[in-house]
Structures are given as C-alpha cells and as structure tokens.
Amino acid sequence: MNKLFLTTVCLVCFTAVRAQTGYPEPEPMRPGMSEFWLPQPEVVTPGDIQTQSAPSDALILFDGKDLSAWENAKDRSAAGWTVNRDGSFTVNKETGDIRTKESFENFQLHIEWYIPPGISGNSQGRGNSGIFLQGVYELQVLDSYENATYANGQAASIYKQVAPLVNAMRKPGEWNVFDVIYSAPVFKDDGTYRIPPYVTVIHNGVLVLNHYTILGTTPYTGFPKVVRHGAGPIVLQSHGDPSAPISFRNIWIRKL
C-alpha cells in the first residue's frame, strides 16, 4: 500500500469524523495570532565603544578611580592593589587576592587585563592571575602569547578543566578583553548539581568557550569537586609567580 493512498484515506476519515461531530472548522490563522506586545523589553543604552563606557544597566566594578567596590579576600580589609593614573589598577602580590564586596549569581561580566611589555618567565610563571566566578570557578588569566603551557591552563581556560577553542591572546603591551556570560548552578538537597554552572567566554572578540558545562571546582591539584554554594563574589587572583604583575581596567557586570 503506497504512502499517497494512506494519506488520502486518513484525510477522508478525518473529514468524515469532523462532519459527524458538527463542530466548526478552526479559525484560519492570521499573523497577529502569534504576536505579543507586552511585556516590552526594558530599554538599555549600550556602552560607547569610543569611550569604553558600560551599558546603562551595568554595575561598575572599576571606573578607573578607586577600588571601593573591592576588598581583600582574606580579611575584608581595603583591597590594597595599586590604582594607576591611566585608569587601570595593578596586582599587589604582597596583599593577596581581592574580591567584590557584592555577590552575584547569573551575570554578564566585562573585564580588561594587561600583560606588561618585556615580561619574563615561561609556562605558568608568566603573567599568571585568574578570575574566579562566584569565587569558586577560575577563568584563567595568563600570558599565552607565544608561551607554551598545558592547554587547560592557558588564558581563557576554565582552569584544569577545558582549553579555550582557540588562543586569541594579544602580545604583551596590548590590552586583552574578556566578555563572560555565566549561569549559576542550582543544587539538589544532597549537594549535587541539579543544573550545573555554564559559561561562555569571548576573548578579544573571539568565541573561546561556548556554553561550557563547568564540572566543579578548579583546584591546582586534583580533579573538580562539586561544592554547594550560594551567590558569590568575583575574585581576582594575586598569583605567586615571579613575573611582573599584571593590570586590570574597565570592569562592569550586568545581573541576569
């Protein structure tokens, strides 16, 4: 029995059943039936490329003037890193990591970072820092320009978990940009992930992590572990490598 015959039989039967019920035909579809007008999206003014300004709904984490949005990650004292005249700030390796005073869940993060020209060292000992999402999951910062290291430890990796899709580093002396889209995890009662954390990273305009499923913590030694947590800060790492310290600027975040 061919398909055309079966289709014809089905249509005849369907029409006969509809005729027996006495119900009217469905109203013909019109374009407006699949449109909705409310709610309208909130109007957000984009940032200005020329002035490097943030979107109008962003929370400014560093505006080039002070580190009032940050604190020392150990004892919650003043951040203690050096604010420079050019609107950037530089890691102070003596004072340790800093973190935002505010905690976050889902967000869009913009952050720019700078490897100084003439930096020395190799592999992980060259321009090493990190951006910890919710204070737990490290997005690696490193001078990966003509500097070989393990793939899941180079710039834009989720440390010791996944390598970036490509190496999009600019050479020392030029600013690098991370744009990060992060979805916070949801936990079950037993502390395991109901929904794991996800991250997308654009490095210097190049997609390097595409909705990656973060597997757990990012330790230097060992493998990822799932550790239950709530909202958390953005943490910037003061790494103990011997190379010259790196700098950051133009940091803003949008809660999602």
C-alpha positions in Angstrom: 0.0 0.0 0.0 1.7 3.3 -1.1 2.0 6.4 1.0 -0.2 8.5 -1.2 -3.1 6.1 -0.8 -2.7 6.0 3.0 -2.6 9.8 3.2 -5.8 10.1 1.2 -7.6 7.5 3.3 -6.6 9.4 6.5 -7.8 12.7 5.2 -11.1 11.2 4.2 -11.6 9.6 7.6 -10.7 12.9 9.4 -13.2 14.9 7.3 -15.9 12.3 8.0 -15.3 12.4 11.7 -15.4 16.2 11.8 -18.6 16.2 9.8 -20.2 13.8 12.3 -19.3 16.0 15.3 -20.9 19.1 13.9 -18.0 21.3 15.2 -16.9 24.2 13.0 -13.5 24.3 11.3 -10.7 26.1 13.3 -10.5 29.8 12.6 -7.8 30.5 9.9 -4.5 31.7 11.3 -3.7 35.4 11.0 -0.3 36.9 11.6 -1.4 38.7 14.7 -2.4 35.4 16.4 1.3 34.6 17.0 2.4 38.1 18.1 2.5 39.6 21.6 3.2 43.2 22.6 3.5 43.0 26.4 5.8 42.9 28.3 8.1 45.2 26.2 11.8 44.6 26.8 13.5 47.2 29.1 15.4 49.9 27.2 19.1 49.7 27.9 21.6 52.2 26.4 24.6 50.4 25.0 28.1 51.3 26.1 30.1 53.7 23.9 33.0 51.9 22.0 35.0 55.1 21.8 34.8 56.0 25.5 34.7 52.4 26.7 31.6 53.1 28.8 29.4 50.4 30.1 25.7 49.7 29.3 23.2 51.8 31.3 22.1 48.9 33.5 25.6 47.7 34.4 27.1 47.8 37.9 30.5 49.5 37.6 33.1 47.4 39.5 36.0 49.6 38.5 35.7 53.1 36.9 39.4 54.0 36.8 39.4 55.9 40.0 39.3 53.7 43.1 38.7 50.1 44.3 35.8 51.0 46.6 33.8 48.0 45.1 36.5 45.6 46.2 38.0 44.2 49.4 40.8 41.9 50.5 39.7 38.3 50.0 41.2 37.1 53.3 40.1 39.6 55.9 37.8 42.0 54.1 40.1 45.0 54.6 40.8 47.5 51.9 41.8 45.9 48.6 45.3 47.2 48.7 46.2 47.0 45.0 47.7 49.9 43.1 45.4 52.3 41.2 47.3 53.9 38.3 47.0 57.3 36.7 45.9 55.8 33.4 42.7 54.4 34.9 43.9 50.9 35.5 45.0 49.0 38.7 47.8 46.6 39.2 48.0 43.4 41.2 49.8 43.7 44.6 51.4 40.3 45.2 52.1 41.1 48.8 48.4 41.7 49.9 46.8 38.7 48.2 43.6 38.2 46.2 40.8 40.8 46.1 37.1 40.2 45.7 34.0 42.3 45.0 32.0 43.4 48.1 28.8 42.3 46.4 27.9 38.7 45.5 26.4 37.6 42.2 24.6 34.7 40.6 23.8 34.9 36.9 25.7 37.7 35.1 27.4 39.2 32.1 30.9 40.3 33.0 33.3 42.6 31.1 36.9 42.9 32.2 40.1 44.1 30.5 43.6 42.9 31.5 47.1 43.8 30.5 50.4 41.9 30.3 53.3 44.3 30.7 55.8 44.5 27.8 59.1 42.8 28.4 57.6 40.3 30.8 59.8 37.3 31.6 59.2 33.8 32.6 57.5 30.8 30.9 54.6 28.5 31.1 52.5 29.2 34.2 55.2 31.6 35.6 54.4 34.4 33.2 51.6 36.9 33.8 49.6 34.5 35.9 46.3 35.6 37.5 42.7 34.4 37.5 39.1 35.5 37.6 37.0 33.3 40.0 33.3 33.2 39.1 31.2 33.3 42.2 34.5 32.9 44.0 34.7 29.2 43.0 35.4 28.6 39.3 38.6 30.0 37.8 38.8 31.6 34.4 42.5 31.6 33.8 44.5 34.8 33.1 48.0 34.2 31.7 50.4 35.5 29.1 49.7 32.8 26.5 51.2 34.8 23.6 54.0 32.6 22.2 54.2 31.0 25.7 53.5 27.2 25.7 51.8 25.7 28.7 49.3 22.9 29.4 46.2 23.5 27.2 43.7 23.6 30.1 45.8 26.1 31.9 46.3 28.8 29.2 44.5 32.1 29.1 40.7 31.7 28.8 40.7 28.1 30.0 38.5 27.0 32.9 41.5 26.1 34.9 42.5 22.4 34.7 39.1 21.5 33.1 38.9 22.8 29.5 41.1 24.5 27.0 39.8 27.5 25.0 38.7 26.7 21.5 41.5 29.0 20.1 44.3 31.1 21.5 43.2 34.7 21.0 45.9 36.4 23.0 47.3 39.8 22.1 51.0 40.3 22.7 52.4 41.9 25.9 51.8 45.7 26.0 48.3 45.4 24.5 45.1 45.1 26.4 43.1 41.8 26.4 39.3 41.7 26.9 37.1 39.0 28.4 33.3 39.2 27.9 31.8 36.4 30.1 28.2 35.1 30.2 27.7 33.0 33.3 24.8 30.9 34.6 25.0 29.9 38.3 24.4 26.3 39.4 21.2 25.0 41.1 21.8 22.4 43.7 19.8 19.4 44.9 19.2 18.7 48.6 22.2 16.3 48.6 24.6 19.0 47.4 25.0 17.7 43.8 24.1 19.8 40.8 20.5 19.9 39.7 21.7 22.4 37.0 25.5 22.8 36.6 27.1 26.2 36.1 27.6 27.2 32.4 30.0 29.8 31.0 30.5 31.4 27.6 33.7 33.5 27.1 34.6 35.8 24.3 38.3 36.7 24.3 39.3 39.8 22.3 36.1 39.4 20.2 36.7 35.7 19.6 34.4 33.0 21.0 36.7 30.7 23.0 34.2 28.9 25.3 30.7 28.2 24.1 28.2 27.4 26.8 30.7 25.2 28.6 29.4 23.0 31.4 31.6 23.7 34.4 32.3 20.3 36.1 33.1 21.7 39.6 35.9 23.4 41.5 39.1 24.3 39.7 41.9 23.2 42.1 45.6 23.2 41.2 46.0 19.6 42.4 43.3 17.1 41.9 40.1 17.0 39.9 36.9 19.0 40.0 34.6 18.6 43.0 31.0 19.7 43.4 30.8 22.0 46.4 27.4 23.5 47.2 27.4 27.3 47.4 25.2 30.3 47.0 25.8 33.7 45.4 29.4 34.6 45.4 31.8 37.4 44.5 34.1 38.0 41.6 37.7 37.2 42.8 40.9 38.4 41.2 43.9 36.3 41.9 47.2 37.6 43.2 49.3 34.7 41.9 52.7 34.0 43.4 54.6 33.6 40.1 57.9 35.6 39.9 57.0 37.6 36.7 55.9 41.3 36.7 52.4 41.9 38.0 49.5 42.4 35.5 46.9 45.1 35.5 43.1 45.4 35.0 40.7 48.1 33.9 37.1 48.9 32.8 35.3 46.2 34.8 31.5 46.1 34.8 28.8 43.5 35.4 25.2 43.0 34.5 23.0 40.8 36.7 20.9 38.4 34.6 
